[in-house]
Amino acid sequence: MKKTILAMAVLAACMSTASAQTSVTIYGIVDAGVTHVTNDGPVGDRTTVEAGQLQVSRWGFKGTEDLGGGMKARFGLEGTLFNDTGAAGVATGAVPTTALFDREATVGLSGAFGSIDLGRQNILGVGSVGLADPLGLSFAATSPNVLFGALNNSGVYGAYGANGSGSGLRQSNSIKYVSPTFSGLGFAVMRAFGEQADGIQKSSYQGVSTFYNAGPFGAAAAYARLKNNLNTDRLTSIGLGLKYTMAAFVLKGTYISNETDLNNRKITIAGVGVDVPVAPAMTVTGAVYNTKRYGDLVDSSQQYHLIGKYALSKRTVAYAAYSRANTDTVITATGINLAQGVVAVGSDQANRFTTGVMHMF
């Protein structure tokens, strides 16, 4: 009996130790807003309830295990949530299928050497250049930096990289290394494999980025090269971001350029913005984007944004926003809409009003 009691005590102590060294977190964002768009093409105005306005709604699991010696095992599983309808996940793969964890599905190791993650994950630049996005990645479904800068327009960028017919923003079958920071300076490299026979470059992604954060100043740069499934065309992406923080405001700016080889189509996005804390719980954000297309066709679009955010608590934010978008030419059904989601087919301008609530858990 004494031996049994002793064994149970040792087992309980081991379980307690394992529990202390291992952590799993369930987290997410639930965001929805009411949006009214005027001058919405020949059919007139529209009013909708849209998920993921201030930030994309999502849910996920992440965890770490202490392996000793400063090394940890870790995983991340994250999926998109369309809480306006209750749907989850987006289409990915060469044959479109809805992925439960479309945003991230990784396992890896971290330590003094940095971190290595394998699986499905964001392209480089999202976590560095993206931090300088003028809108803080708000209104992702219509943001030029997300749609074009981060290769998230599947109709434009779906043919490149290791995500089949989906967008290039996230790459499947990838491995990513992120270095530790040295006096605020760090770098990352990433490779995604198309996993096709007779050609390692087919449907591949290769990227490198560097980032610097010291005091109020932050800067980042990213470079990527993506191939199509026949290795006959290449998409090259370059991104730059700057961020400067002061007590009275935060100034942010980005410049991103994506160019294809075969048709010489080049799309550039320049954006500047400022966050101004006008009260302890209130922040006002203003931003301007200029999106241009060169090479195969010349076109441009401008977007102007004003957002007011009020923190009801540490996890809940109420917001209201006004946006205006213009295009040089009237949008057609067959062209690339540089103001996608705002200006509709048959129009060249639109105004958008949104009010909503975001809750984080």
ABEGO torsion letter per residue (X at the ends): XAAAAAAAAAAAAAAAAAAAABBBBBBEBBBBBBBBBBGBEAAEBBBBBBBGAABBBBBBBBBBBBAEGGBBBBBBBBBBBBAAAGBBEBBBEABBBBBABAABBBBBBBEAAEBBBBEBBBBBGAAAAAAABAAGGBGAAABAAAAAAAGABAAAAAABEAAEABBAABBBGBBBBBBBBBGGBBBBBBBBBAGBBGGAABGBBBBBBBBBBBEABBBBBBBBBBBBAAGABBBBBBBBBBBBBBAABBBBBBBBBBBBAAAGBBBBBBBBBBBBBABAABBBBBBBBBBBBBGABBBBBBBBBBBBBBBABAABBBBBBBBBBBBABBBBAABBBAABGABBBGBABBBBBBBBBBBBX
